[in-house]
Structures are given as C-alpha cells and as structure tokens.
C-alpha cells in the first residue's frame, strides 16, 4: 500500500512513474531535501521524456522541494494535496515555481 512506502522508495520509483507524454518537453533537475525519520537528500533529472533519480545533492537544481519525509510520501501518493501542503508550510519550494506546479502532473501515483 502507498502509505507503507518510504521516501526513498517513492523517489526511486519516480522514473518509472513518469508520464512520458506529459514530460516530453521538460528538462529539469529537482532536488529533494526531506527531514525526519527516513529523511535525506535525493535528486531527480527529467529530460527527453525520461527520468533518473539518485541519492545525494544535485548540481544546480531548477527546483528544490523541502518537506518531512512522511509528508512528502503523502504528497507523492495523493494522500496530501501538494498545493495545500505548500500553502500550510509543510512543503517548501525554492526555484522554478512554474516547474513546481507542472511537476505534480508529470507522474502517475505509486500504489
């Protein structure tokens, strides 16, 4: 079930969850900074309708998303609305706001 996923599992699976048609023209690097239990840093690179992810710091990310690992899993699995999380301060966004808005539409929900 989605709520049993860790942040690492969610981010690691993001490349296979990418909607390639929606991401065809997107070229971006996203940095995730997740705090709390099972937190850490991950990056996701989207280019040419594909994506790859890994642990650690990205060089010159277009977008940095900061949240607790628990909240990010909820956002990624559809249990928490990303916009509401941003408005309530649970999700911090630094960088390309247009990409941040588009980002939530580029992936199918993990199950």
C-alpha positions as CSV (number, residue, x, y, z in Angstrom):
1,X,0.0,0.0,0.0
2,X,1.1,3.6,-0.7
3,X,1.3,4.6,3.0
4,X,3.8,1.8,3.6
5,X,6.3,3.3,1.1
6,X,9.4,5.1,2.3
7,X,10.6,8.4,0.8
8,X,13.5,6.5,-0.7
9,X,11.1,4.0,-2.4
10,X,8.9,6.8,-3.7
11,X,11.7,8.8,-5.2
12,X,13.5,5.7,-6.6
13,X,10.3,4.7,-8.4
14,X,9.6,8.2,-9.8
15,X,11.4,7.5,-13.1
16,X,9.1,4.5,-13.8
17,X,6.0,6.5,-12.8
18,X,6.8,9.4,-15.2
19,X,4.1,10.2,-17.7
20,X,6.4,10.3,-20.8
21,X,3.9,12.2,-23.0
22,X,3.5,15.0,-20.4
23,X,7.2,15.1,-19.7
24,X,8.4,15.1,-23.4
25,X,9.4,18.8,-23.4
26,X,10.5,19.0,-19.8
27,X,14.2,19.3,-19.0
28,X,14.8,19.9,-15.3
29,X,16.7,18.8,-12.2
30,X,14.7,18.6,-8.9
31,X,16.4,18.4,-5.5
32,X,14.5,16.8,-2.6
33,X,15.5,17.7,0.9
34,X,13.5,15.5,3.3
35,X,13.7,15.7,7.0
36,X,12.8,13.4,9.9
37,X,12.6,9.6,10.0
38,X,13.8,8.2,6.7
39,X,14.8,11.6,5.5
40,X,17.8,12.6,3.3
41,X,18.6,14.2,0.0
42,X,17.7,12.9,-3.4
43,X,17.7,14.3,-6.9
44,X,15.6,13.6,-10.0
45,X,16.6,14.6,-13.5
46,X,13.9,14.8,-16.2
47,X,14.9,15.0,-19.9
48,X,13.7,13.8,-23.3
49,X,10.6,12.1,-21.8
50,X,12.7,10.1,-19.3
51,X,13.8,10.5,-15.8
52,X,16.5,9.2,-13.5
53,X,16.9,9.5,-9.7
54,X,19.5,9.1,-7.1
55,X,20.6,9.9,-3.6
56,X,22.6,13.0,-2.7
57,X,22.9,16.5,-3.9
58,X,22.2,17.7,-7.5
59,X,24.3,20.2,-9.2
60,X,22.4,23.4,-10.0
61,X,18.8,22.1,-9.5
62,X,16.0,24.0,-11.2
63,X,13.7,23.3,-8.2
64,X,14.3,22.3,-4.6
65,X,11.5,20.7,-2.6
66,X,11.8,20.5,1.2
67,X,9.4,18.6,3.4
68,X,9.4,16.0,6.1
69,X,9.8,12.5,4.6
70,X,6.4,11.5,5.9
71,X,4.6,14.5,4.4
72,X,6.4,14.0,1.0
73,X,5.3,10.4,0.8
74,X,1.7,11.6,1.5
75,X,2.0,14.2,-1.3
76,X,3.5,11.8,-3.8
77,X,0.9,9.2,-3.1
78,X,-2.1,11.5,-3.3
79,X,-2.9,11.4,0.4
80,X,-2.0,15.1,0.8
81,X,-2.5,17.8,-1.8
82,X,0.8,19.4,-2.8
83,X,-0.7,22.9,-3.1
84,X,-2.3,22.7,0.3
85,X,1.0,21.4,1.7
86,X,2.8,24.4,0.2
87,X,0.2,26.9,1.5
88,X,0.4,25.5,5.0
89,X,4.2,25.5,5.1
90,X,4.6,21.7,5.1
91,X,6.2,21.8,1.6
92,X,8.8,24.5,0.8
93,X,9.6,25.3,-2.8
94,X,12.7,27.1,-4.0
95,X,13.4,27.8,-7.6
96,X,11.2,27.5,-10.7
97,X,7.6,27.9,-9.4
98,X,6.2,27.0,-12.9
99,X,8.1,23.7,-12.8
100,X,6.8,23.1,-9.3
101,X,3.2,23.5,-10.5
102,X,3.8,21.3,-13.5
103,X,5.8,18.7,-11.5
104,X,2.7,17.4,-9.7
105,X,1.1,16.5,-13.1
106,X,4.1,14.6,-14.5
107,X,3.8,11.4,-12.5
108,X,1.3,8.6,-12.1
109,X,0.6,7.8,-8.4
110,X,2.5,4.9,-6.9
111,X,0.5,2.0,-5.4
